[in-house]
Amino acid sequence: MPRYYFKCSDAGYQCSYEVDGATPEELEPKIKIHAKYAHNMFEVPEDKMSAFKAAIKEKPTS
Ligand SMILES: [Zn+2]
């Protein structure tokens, strides 16, 4: 059951990419790959990665 999700628009991009996973760590490589292909970041700079990580949200439990 995925508990964390990331929306690229939450990181300030006009982009509809979304991904979810069980842990924030699980999302990081997926976000990096997305940034590489969709946003032309061959290497994601540290400050951008911090912004991406800050945009990872925990799903509300119902
Ligand atoms: Zn994006």
N, CA, C, O and the ligand as a Tripos MOL2 file, in Angstrom:
@<TRIPOS>MOLECULE
protein
  249   247    63     0     0
PROTEIN
NO_CHARGES

@<TRIPOS>ATOM
      1 N           0.8470   -1.2060    0.0000 N.3       1 MET1
      2 CA          0.0000    0.0000    0.0000 C.3       1 MET1
      3 C           0.8770    1.2490    0.0000 C.2       1 MET1
      4 O           1.5590    1.5300    0.9860 O.2       1 MET1
      5 N           0.8610    1.9920   -1.0930 N.am      2 PRO2
      6 CA          1.7010    3.2020   -1.1500 C.3       2 PRO2
      7 C           1.2510    4.2210   -0.1120 C.2       2 PRO2
      8 O           0.0560    4.4610    0.0590 O.2       2 PRO2
      9 N           2.2060    4.8080    0.5700 N.am      3 ARG3
     10 CA          1.8430    5.7690    1.6170 C.3       3 ARG3
     11 C           2.3530    7.1790    1.3060 C.2       3 ARG3
     12 O           1.8810    8.1570    1.8860 O.2       3 ARG3
     13 N           3.3030    7.2740    0.4030 N.am      4 TYR4
     14 CA          3.8570    8.5890    0.0830 C.3       4 TYR4
     15 C           3.6600    8.8880   -1.3860 C.2       4 TYR4
     16 O           3.6940    7.9850   -2.2220 O.2       4 TYR4
     17 N           3.4550   10.1530   -1.7020 N.am      5 TYR5
     18 CA          3.2990   10.4970   -3.1030 C.3       5 TYR5
     19 C           3.9980   11.8150   -3.4200 C.2       5 TYR5
     20 O           4.2160   12.6660   -2.5580 O.2       5 TYR5
     21 N           4.3270   11.9340   -4.6620 N.am      6 PHE6
     22 CA          5.0060   13.1310   -5.1620 C.3       6 PHE6
     23 C           4.2880   13.5990   -6.4100 C.2       6 PHE6
     24 O           4.0200   12.8170   -7.3220 O.2       6 PHE6
     25 N           3.9790   14.8940   -6.4370 N.am      7 LYS7
     26 CA          3.4440   15.5020   -7.6470 C.3       7 LYS7
     27 C           4.4360   16.5510   -8.1060 C.2       7 LYS7
     28 O           4.8370   17.4290   -7.3420 O.2       7 LYS7
     29 N           4.8220   16.4440   -9.3520 N.am      8 CYS8
     30 CA          5.8070   17.3850   -9.8750 C.3       8 CYS8
     31 C           5.3070   18.8280   -9.7600 C.2       8 CYS8
     32 O           6.0980   19.7480   -9.5500 O.2       8 CYS8
     33 N           4.0030   19.0210   -9.8970 N.am      9 SER9
     34 CA          3.4570   20.3830   -9.8020 C.3       9 SER9
     35 C           3.6730   20.9640   -8.4050 C.2       9 SER9
     36 O           3.7750   22.1810   -8.2510 O.2       9 SER9
     37 N           3.7440   20.0930   -7.3740 N.am     10 ASP10
     38 CA          4.0040   20.5700   -6.0160 C.3      10 ASP10
     39 C           5.4340   21.0850   -5.8600 C.2      10 ASP10
     40 O           5.7290   21.8430   -4.9360 O.2      10 ASP10
     41 N           6.3120   20.6720   -6.7610 N.am     11 ALA11
     42 CA          7.6930   21.1430   -6.7280 C.3      11 ALA11
     43 C           7.8710   22.3840   -7.6130 C.2      11 ALA11
     44 O           8.9840   22.8780   -7.7900 O.2      11 ALA11
     45 N           6.7680   22.8720   -8.1570 N.am     12 GLY12
     46 CA          6.8230   24.1320   -8.8960 C.3      12 GLY12
     47 C           6.9140   23.9840  -10.4080 C.2      12 GLY12
     48 O           7.1770   24.9580  -11.1130 O.2      12 GLY12
     49 N           6.6960   22.7630  -10.9130 N.am     13 TYR13
     50 CA          6.7650   22.5540  -12.3560 C.3      13 TYR13
     51 C           5.3690   22.4720  -12.9610 C.2      13 TYR13
     52 O           4.4340   21.9820  -12.3270 O.2      13 TYR13
     53 N           5.2400   22.9480  -14.1740 N.am     14 GLN14
     54 CA          3.9890   22.7970  -14.9070 C.3      14 GLN14
     55 C           4.0460   21.4330  -15.5610 C.2      14 GLN14
     56 O           4.4120   21.2910  -16.7280 O.2      14 GLN14
     57 N           3.6730   20.4330  -14.7740 N.am     15 CYS15
     58 CA          3.9470   19.0590  -15.1530 C.3      15 CYS15
     59 C           2.9420   18.1920  -14.4280 C.2      15 CYS15
     60 O           2.6350   18.4440  -13.2630 O.2      15 CYS15
     61 N           2.4220   17.1710  -15.0970 N.am     16 SER16
     62 CA          1.3740   16.3470  -14.4950 C.3      16 SER16
     63 C           1.9140   15.0450  -13.9100 C.2      16 SER16
     64 O           1.1450   14.1650  -13.5230 O.2      16 SER16
     65 N           3.2540   14.9270  -13.8470 N.am     17 TYR17
     66 CA          3.8490   13.6880  -13.3400 C.3      17 TYR17
     67 C           3.5050   13.4570  -11.8680 C.2      17 TYR17
     68 O           3.5900   14.3670  -11.0430 O.2      17 TYR17
     69 N           3.1200   12.2320  -11.5650 N.am     18 GLU18
     70 CA          2.8620   11.8310  -10.1850 C.3      18 GLU18
     71 C           3.4300   10.4450   -9.9660 C.2      18 GLU18
     72 O           3.4250    9.6110  -10.8710 O.2      18 GLU18
     73 N           3.9250   10.2010   -8.7510 N.am     19 VAL19
     74 CA          4.4110    8.8630   -8.4290 C.3      19 VAL19
     75 C           4.1430    8.6130   -6.9540 C.2      19 VAL19
     76 O           4.1320    9.5480   -6.1540 O.2      19 VAL19
     77 N           3.9300    7.3620   -6.5950 N.am     20 ASP20
     78 CA          3.7940    7.0710   -5.1710 C.3      20 ASP20
     79 C           4.5830    5.8310   -4.7940 C.2      20 ASP20
     80 O           5.0110    5.0580   -5.6520 O.2      20 ASP20
     81 N           4.7680    5.6550   -3.4790 N.am     21 GLY21
     82 CA          5.5550    4.5360   -2.9990 C.3      21 GLY21
     83 C           5.3880    4.3670   -1.5070 C.2      21 GLY21
     84 O           4.7300    5.1660   -0.8400 O.2      21 GLY21
     85 N           6.0030    3.3000   -0.9870 N.am     22 ALA22
     86 CA          5.8350    2.9750    0.4260 C.3      22 ALA22
     87 C           6.6510    3.8940    1.3310 C.2      22 ALA22
     88 O           6.2640    4.1530    2.4700 O.2      22 ALA22
     89 N           7.7730    4.3830    0.8260 N.am     23 THR23
     90 CA          8.6480    5.2600    1.6160 C.3      23 THR23
     91 C           9.1200    6.4150    0.7390 C.2      23 THR23
     92 O           9.1460    6.2980   -0.4860 O.2      23 THR23
     93 N           9.5000    7.5450    1.3710 N.am     24 PRO24
     94 CA         10.0450    8.6580    0.5850 C.3      24 PRO24
     95 C          11.3030    8.2510   -0.1820 C.2      24 PRO24
     96 O          11.5280    8.7030   -1.3050 O.2      24 PRO24
     97 N          12.1260    7.3840    0.4410 N.am     25 GLU25
     98 CA         13.3690    6.9360   -0.1940 C.3      25 GLU25
     99 C          13.0920    6.2120   -1.5120 C.2      25 GLU25
    100 O          13.8600    6.3030   -2.4700 O.2      25 GLU25
    101 N          11.9760    5.4940   -1.5260 N.am     26 GLU26
    102 CA         11.6050    4.7380   -2.7170 C.3      26 GLU26
    103 C          11.2640    5.6790   -3.8750 C.2      26 GLU26
    104 O          11.4210    5.3220   -5.0430 O.2      26 GLU26
    105 N          10.8040    6.8690   -3.5420 N.am     27 LEU27
    106 CA         10.4040    7.8080   -4.5920 C.3      27 LEU27
    107 C          11.5970    8.5250   -5.2200 C.2      27 LEU27
    108 O          11.5460    8.9220   -6.3840 O.2      27 LEU27
    109 N          12.6740    8.6880   -4.4430 N.am     28 GLU28
    110 CA         13.7850    9.5180   -4.9110 C.3      28 GLU28
    111 C          14.3780    9.1070   -6.2500 C.2      28 GLU28
    112 O          14.5430    9.9560   -7.1250 O.2      28 GLU28
    113 N          14.7140    7.8000   -6.4440 N.am     29 PRO29
    114 CA         15.2550    7.4200   -7.7570 C.3      29 PRO29
    115 C          14.2700    7.6500   -8.8950 C.2      29 PRO29
    116 O          14.6670    7.9780  -10.0130 O.2      29 PRO29
    117 N          12.9710    7.4750   -8.6010 N.am     30 LYS30
    118 CA         11.9540    7.6840   -9.6390 C.3      30 LYS30
    119 C          11.8550    9.1610  -10.0050 C.2      30 LYS30
    120 O          11.6880    9.5220  -11.1700 O.2      30 LYS30
    121 N          11.9620   10.0030   -8.9830 N.am     31 ILE31
    122 CA         11.9280   11.4480   -9.2260 C.3      31 ILE31
    123 C          13.1550   11.8640  -10.0370 C.2      31 ILE31
    124 O          13.0580   12.6870  -10.9470 O.2      31 ILE31
    125 N          14.3100   11.2880   -9.6980 N.am     32 LYS32
    126 CA         15.5510   11.6100  -10.4260 C.3      32 LYS32
    127 C          15.4280   11.2410  -11.8980 C.2      32 LYS32
    128 O          15.8230   12.0140  -12.7710 O.2      32 LYS32
    129 N          14.8820   10.0640  -12.1730 N.am     33 ILE33
    130 CA         14.7180    9.6260  -13.5620 C.3      33 ILE33
    131 C          13.7440   10.5450  -14.2920 C.2      33 ILE33
    132 O          13.9650   10.9120  -15.4470 O.2      33 ILE33
    133 N          12.6700   10.9100  -13.6080 N.am     34 HIS34
    134 CA         11.7060   11.8280  -14.2120 C.3      34 HIS34
    135 C          12.3570   13.1760  -14.5170 C.2      34 HIS34
    136 O          12.1760   13.7280  -15.6020 O.2      34 HIS34
    137 N          13.1120   13.6990  -13.5570 N.am     35 ALA35
    138 CA         13.7620   15.0080  -13.7350 C.3      35 ALA35
    139 C          14.7310   14.9630  -14.9140 C.2      35 ALA35
    140 O          14.8730   15.9280  -15.6640 O.2      35 ALA35
    141 N          15.3890   13.8210  -15.0540 N.am     36 LYS36
    142 CA         16.3660   13.6470  -16.1300 C.3      36 LYS36
    143 C          15.6920   13.7070  -17.4970 C.2      36 LYS36
    144 O          16.1310   14.4340  -18.3870 O.2      36 LYS36
    145 N          14.6190   12.9320  -17.6490 N.am     37 TYR37
    146 CA         14.0140   12.8400  -18.9800 C.3      37 TYR37
    147 C          13.0050   13.9440  -19.2690 C.2      37 TYR37
    148 O          12.8780   14.3870  -20.4110 O.2      37 TYR37
    149 N          12.2830   14.3930  -18.2350 N.am     38 ALA38
    150 CA         11.2370   15.3840  -18.4740 C.3      38 ALA38
    151 C          11.7490   16.8030  -18.3070 C.2      38 ALA38
    152 O          11.2270   17.7260  -18.9310 O.2      38 ALA38
    153 N          12.7730   16.9910  -17.4680 N.am     39 HIS39
    154 CA         13.2120   18.3540  -17.1720 C.3      39 HIS39
    155 C          14.6900   18.5790  -17.4880 C.2      39 HIS39
    156 O          15.3020   19.5370  -17.0150 O.2      39 HIS39
    157 N          15.2450   17.6880  -18.2860 N.am     40 ASN40
    158 CA         16.6090   17.8570  -18.7880 C.3      40 ASN40
    159 C          17.6650   18.0570  -17.7080 C.2      40 ASN40
    160 O          18.6250   18.8060  -17.8880 O.2      40 ASN40
    161 N          17.4660   17.3650  -16.5640 N.am     41 MET41
    162 CA         18.4860   17.4230  -15.5120 C.3      41 MET41
    163 C          19.2810   16.1290  -15.5580 C.2      41 MET41
    164 O          18.8630   15.1110  -15.0060 O.2      41 MET41
    165 N          20.4150   16.1760  -16.2100 N.am     42 PHE42
    166 CA         21.2140   14.9610  -16.3140 C.3      42 PHE42
    167 C          21.6660   14.5230  -14.9240 C.2      42 PHE42
    168 O          21.6050   13.3410  -14.5860 O.2      42 PHE42
    169 N          22.1170   15.4770  -14.1290 N.am     43 GLU43
    170 CA         22.3590   15.2510  -12.7080 C.3      43 GLU43
    171 C          21.4790   16.2450  -11.9620 C.2      43 GLU43
    172 O          21.5410   17.4490  -12.2130 O.2      43 GLU43
    173 N          20.6650   15.7410  -11.0510 N.am     44 VAL44
    174 CA         19.7880   16.6440  -10.3110 C.3      44 VAL44
    175 C          20.6150   17.3880   -9.2650 C.2      44 VAL44
    176 O          21.2080   16.7570   -8.3900 O.2      44 VAL44
    177 N          20.6640   18.7210   -9.3410 N.am     45 PRO45
    178 CA         21.4350   19.4780   -8.3490 C.3      45 PRO45
    179 C          20.8580   19.3010   -6.9460 C.2      45 PRO45
    180 O          19.6680   19.0340   -6.7810 O.2      45 PRO45
    181 N          21.7110   19.4520   -5.9480 N.am     46 GLU46
    182 CA         21.3170   19.2370   -4.5550 C.3      46 GLU46
    183 C          20.1100   20.0880   -4.1510 C.2      46 GLU46
    184 O          19.2080   19.6120   -3.4630 O.2      46 GLU46
    185 N          20.1040   21.3460   -4.5850 N.am     47 ASP47
    186 CA         19.0100   22.2340   -4.1710 C.3      47 ASP47
    187 C          17.6940   21.8160   -4.8240 C.2      47 ASP47
    188 O          16.6280   21.9340   -4.2200 O.2      47 ASP47
    189 N          17.7790   21.3290   -6.0590 N.am     48 LYS48
    190 CA         16.5580   20.8480   -6.7240 C.3      48 LYS48
    191 C          16.0580   19.5830   -6.0570 C.2      48 LYS48
    192 O          14.8550   19.4000   -5.8710 O.2      48 LYS48
    193 N          16.9940   18.7060   -5.6970 N.am     49 MET49
    194 CA         16.6010   17.4570   -5.0520 C.3      49 MET49
    195 C          15.9390   17.7610   -3.7120 C.2      49 MET49
    196 O          14.9750   17.0950   -3.3350 O.2      49 MET49
    197 N          16.4450   18.7570   -2.9890 N.am     50 SER50
    198 CA         15.8210   19.1530   -1.7260 C.3      50 SER50
    199 C          14.4030   19.6280   -1.9610 C.2      50 SER50
    200 O          13.5040   19.3200   -1.1800 O.2      50 SER50
    201 N          14.1960   20.3840   -3.0450 N.am     51 ALA51
    202 CA         12.8610   20.8770   -3.3740 C.3      51 ALA51
    203 C          11.9390   19.7200   -3.7230 C.2      51 ALA51
    204 O          10.7730   19.7050   -3.3290 O.2      51 ALA51
    205 N          12.4680   18.7450   -4.4680 N.am     52 PHE52
    206 CA         11.6640   17.5640   -4.8100 C.3      52 PHE52
    207 C          11.2900   16.7910   -3.5480 C.2      52 PHE52
    208 O          10.1430   16.3790   -3.3750 O.2      52 PHE52
    209 N          12.2770   16.6010   -2.6690 N.am     53 LYS53
    210 CA         12.0110   15.8450   -1.4300 C.3      53 LYS53
    211 C          10.9960   16.5690   -0.5650 C.2      53 LYS53
    212 O          10.1490   15.9450    0.0740 O.2      53 LYS53
    213 N          11.0910   17.8990   -0.5520 N.am     54 ALA54
    214 CA         10.1520   18.6860    0.2590 C.3      54 ALA54
    215 C           8.7290   18.5580   -0.2670 C.2      54 ALA54
    216 O           7.7670   18.7620    0.4730 O.2      54 ALA54
    217 N           8.5970   18.2180   -1.5500 N.am     55 ALA55
    218 CA          7.2630   18.1080   -2.1590 C.3      55 ALA55
    219 C           6.6440   16.7290   -1.9650 C.2      55 ALA55
    220 O           5.4760   16.5190   -2.2910 O.2      55 ALA55
    221 N           7.4370   15.7750   -1.4280 N.am     56 ILE56
    222 CA          6.8800   14.4440   -1.1510 C.3      56 ILE56
    223 C           5.9170   14.5530    0.0230 C.2      56 ILE56
    224 O           6.2620   15.0950    1.0730 O.2      56 ILE56
    225 N           4.7340   14.0450   -0.1590 N.am     57 LYS57
    226 CA          3.7090   14.1540    0.8970 C.3      57 LYS57
    227 C           3.2430   12.7800    1.3360 C.2      57 LYS57
    228 O           3.2200   11.8240    0.5610 O.2      57 LYS57
    229 N           2.8710   12.7150    2.6110 N.am     58 GLU58
    230 CA          2.3160   11.4800    3.1460 C.3      58 GLU58
    231 C           0.8270   11.4530    2.8530 C.2      58 GLU58
    232 O           0.1200   12.4460    3.0240 O.2      58 GLU58
    233 N           0.3690   10.2820    2.4050 N.am     59 LYS59
    234 CA         -1.0690   10.1440    2.1340 C.3      59 LYS59
    235 C          -1.8350   10.1210    3.4390 C.2      59 LYS59
    236 O          -1.4340    9.4540    4.3920 O.2      59 LYS59
    237 N          -2.9290   10.8430    3.4820 N.am     60 PRO60
    238 CA         -3.7470   10.7770    4.6900 C.3      60 PRO60
    239 C          -4.3270    9.3750    4.8680 C.2      60 PRO60
    240 O          -4.8260    8.7790    3.9130 O.2      60 PRO60
    241 N          -4.2610    8.8610    6.0670 N.am     61 THR61
    242 CA         -4.8170    7.5260    6.3240 C.3      61 THR61
    243 C          -6.2960    7.6670    6.6710 C.2      61 THR61
    244 O          -6.6990    8.5500    7.4280 O.2      61 THR61
    245 N          -7.0670    6.7950    6.1100 N.am     62 SER62
    246 CA         -8.5140    6.9220    6.3550 C.3      62 SER62
    247 C          -8.9750    5.7870    7.2590 C.2      62 SER62
    248 O         -10.1580    5.7050    7.5920 O.2      62 SER62
    249 ZN          7.9180   16.9300  -13.9800 Zn       63 ZN63
@<TRIPOS>BOND
     1     1     2 1
     2     2     3 1
     3     3     4 2
     4     3     5 am
     5     5     6 1
     6     6     7 1
     7     7     8 2
     8     7     9 am
     9     9    10 1
    10    10    11 1
    11    11    12 2
    12    11    13 am
    13    13    14 1
    14    14    15 1
    15    15    16 2
    16    15    17 am
    17    17    18 1
    18    18    19 1
    19    19    20 2
    20    19    21 am
    21    21    22 1
    22    22    23 1
    23    23    24 2
    24    23    25 am
    25    25    26 1
    26    26    27 1
    27    27    28 2
    28    27    29 am
    29    29    30 1
    30    30    31 1
    31    31    32 2
    32    31    33 am
    33    33    34 1
    34    34    35 1
    35    35    36 2
    36    35    37 am
    37    37    38 1
    38    38    39 1
    39    39    40 2
    40    39    41 am
    41    41    42 1
    42    42    43 1
    43    43    44 2
    44    43    45 am
    45    45    46 1
    46    46    47 1
    47    47    48 2
    48    47    49 am
    49    49    50 1
    50    50    51 1
    51    51    52 2
    52    51    53 am
    53    53    54 1
    54    54    55 1
    55    55    56 2
    56    55    57 am
    57    57    58 1
    58    58    59 1
    59    59    60 2
    60    59    61 am
    61    61    62 1
    62    62    63 1
    63    63    64 2
    64    63    65 am
    65    65    66 1
    66    66    67 1
    67    67    68 2
    68    67    69 am
    69    69    70 1
    70    70    71 1
    71    71    72 2
    72    71    73 am
    73    73    74 1
    74    74    75 1
    75    75    76 2
    76    75    77 am
    77    77    78 1
    78    78    79 1
    79    79    80 2
    80    79    81 am
    81    81    82 1
    82    82    83 1
    83    83    84 2
    84    83    85 am
    85    85    86 1
    86    86    87 1
    87    87    88 2
    88    87    89 am
    89    89    90 1
    90    90    91 1
    91    91    92 2
    92    91    93 am
    93    93    94 1
    94    94    95 1
    95    95    96 2
    96    95    97 am
    97    97    98 1
    98    98    99 1
    99    99   100 2
   100    99   101 am
   101   101   102 1
   102   102   103 1
   103   103   104 2
   104   103   105 am
   105   105   106 1
   106   106   107 1
   107   107   108 2
   108   107   109 am
   109   109   110 1
   110   110   111 1
   111   111   112 2
   112   111   113 am
   113   113   114 1
   114   114   115 1
   115   115   116 2
   116   115   117 am
   117   117   118 1
   118   118   119 1
   119   119   120 2
   120   119   121 am
   121   121   122 1
   122   122   123 1
   123   123   124 2
   124   123   125 am
   125   125   126 1
   126   126   127 1
   127   127   128 2
   128   127   129 am
   129   129   130 1
   130   130   131 1
   131   131   132 2
   132   131   133 am
   133   133   134 1
   134   134   135 1
   135   135   136 2
   136   135   137 am
   137   137   138 1
   138   138   139 1
   139   139   140 2
   140   139   141 am
   141   141   142 1
   142   142   143 1
   143   143   144 2
   144   143   145 am
   145   145   146 1
   146   146   147 1
   147   147   148 2
   148   147   149 am
   149   149   150 1
   150   150   151 1
   151   151   152 2
   152   151   153 am
   153   153   154 1
   154   154   155 1
   155   155   156 2
   156   155   157 am
   157   157   158 1
   158   158   159 1
   159   159   160 2
   160   159   161 am
   161   161   162 1
   162   162   163 1
   163   163   164 2
   164   163   165 am
   165   165   166 1
   166   166   167 1
   167   167   168 2
   168   167   169 am
   169   169   170 1
   170   170   171 1
   171   171   172 2
   172   171   173 am
   173   173   174 1
   174   174   175 1
   175   175   176 2
   176   175   177 am
   177   177   178 1
   178   178   179 1
   179   179   180 2
   180   179   181 am
   181   181   182 1
   182   182   183 1
   183   183   184 2
   184   183   185 am
   185   185   186 1
   186   186   187 1
   187   187   188 2
   188   187   189 am
   189   189   190 1
   190   190   191 1
   191   191   192 2
   192   191   193 am
   193   193   194 1
   194   194   195 1
   195   195   196 2
   196   195   197 am
   197   197   198 1
   198   198   199 1
   199   199   200 2
   200   199   201 am
   201   201   202 1
   202   202   203 1
   203   203   204 2
   204   203   205 am
   205   205   206 1
   206   206   207 1
   207   207   208 2
   208   207   209 am
   209   209   210 1
   210   210   211 1
   211   211   212 2
   212   211   213 am
   213   213   214 1
   214   214   215 1
   215   215   216 2
   216   215   217 am
   217   217   218 1
   218   218   219 1
   219   219   220 2
   220   219   221 am
   221   221   222 1
   222   222   223 1
   223   223   224 2
   224   223   225 am
   225   225   226 1
   226   226   227 1
   227   227   228 2
   228   227   229 am
   229   229   230 1
   230   230   231 1
   231   231   232 2
   232   231   233 am
   233   233   234 1
   234   234   235 1
   235   235   236 2
   236   235   237 am
   237   237   238 1
   238   238   239 1
   239   239   240 2
   240   239   241 am
   241   241   242 1
   242   242   243 1
   243   243   244 2
   244   243   245 am
   245   245   246 1
   246   246   247 1
   247   247   248 2
@<TRIPOS>SUBSTRUCTURE
     1 MET1         2 RESIDUE 1 A MET
     2 PRO2         6 RESIDUE 1 A PRO
     3 ARG3        10 RESIDUE 1 A ARG
     4 TYR4        14 RESIDUE 1 A TYR
     5 TYR5        18 RESIDUE 1 A TYR
     6 PHE6        22 RESIDUE 1 A PHE
     7 LYS7        26 RESIDUE 1 A LYS
     8 CYS8        30 RESIDUE 1 A CYS
     9 SER9        34 RESIDUE 1 A SER
    10 ASP10       38 RESIDUE 1 A ASP
    11 ALA11       42 RESIDUE 1 A ALA
    12 GLY12       46 RESIDUE 1 A GLY
    13 TYR13       50 RESIDUE 1 A TYR
    14 GLN14       54 RESIDUE 1 A GLN
    15 CYS15       58 RESIDUE 1 A CYS
    16 SER16       62 RESIDUE 1 A SER
    17 TYR17       66 RESIDUE 1 A TYR
    18 GLU18       70 RESIDUE 1 A GLU
    19 VAL19       74 RESIDUE 1 A VAL
    20 ASP20       78 RESIDUE 1 A ASP
    21 GLY21       82 RESIDUE 1 A GLY
    22 ALA22       86 RESIDUE 1 A ALA
    23 THR23       90 RESIDUE 1 A THR
    24 PRO24       94 RESIDUE 1 A PRO
    25 GLU25       98 RESIDUE 1 A GLU
    26 GLU26      102 RESIDUE 1 A GLU
    27 LEU27      106 RESIDUE 1 A LEU
    28 GLU28      110 RESIDUE 1 A GLU
    29 PRO29      114 RESIDUE 1 A PRO
    30 LYS30      118 RESIDUE 1 A LYS
    31 ILE31      122 RESIDUE 1 A ILE
    32 LYS32      126 RESIDUE 1 A LYS
    33 ILE33      130 RESIDUE 1 A ILE
    34 HIS34      134 RESIDUE 1 A HIS
    35 ALA35      138 RESIDUE 1 A ALA
    36 LYS36      142 RESIDUE 1 A LYS
    37 TYR37      146 RESIDUE 1 A TYR
    38 ALA38      150 RESIDUE 1 A ALA
    39 HIS39      154 RESIDUE 1 A HIS
    40 ASN40      158 RESIDUE 1 A ASN
    41 MET41      162 RESIDUE 1 A MET
    42 PHE42      166 RESIDUE 1 A PHE
    43 GLU43      170 RESIDUE 1 A GLU
    44 VAL44      174 RESIDUE 1 A VAL
    45 PRO45      178 RESIDUE 1 A PRO
    46 GLU46      182 RESIDUE 1 A GLU
    47 ASP47      186 RESIDUE 1 A ASP
    48 LYS48      190 RESIDUE 1 A LYS
    49 MET49      194 RESIDUE 1 A MET
    50 SER50      198 RESIDUE 1 A SER
    51 ALA51      202 RESIDUE 1 A ALA
    52 PHE52      206 RESIDUE 1 A PHE
    53 LYS53      210 RESIDUE 1 A LYS
    54 ALA54      214 RESIDUE 1 A ALA
    55 ALA55      218 RESIDUE 1 A ALA
    56 ILE56      222 RESIDUE 1 A ILE
    57 LYS57      226 RESIDUE 1 A LYS
    58 GLU58      230 RESIDUE 1 A GLU
    59 LYS59      234 RESIDUE 1 A LYS
    60 PRO60      238 RESIDUE 1 A PRO
    61 THR61      242 RESIDUE 1 A THR
    62 SER62      246 RESIDUE 1 A SER
    63 ZN63       249 GROUP 0 **** ****
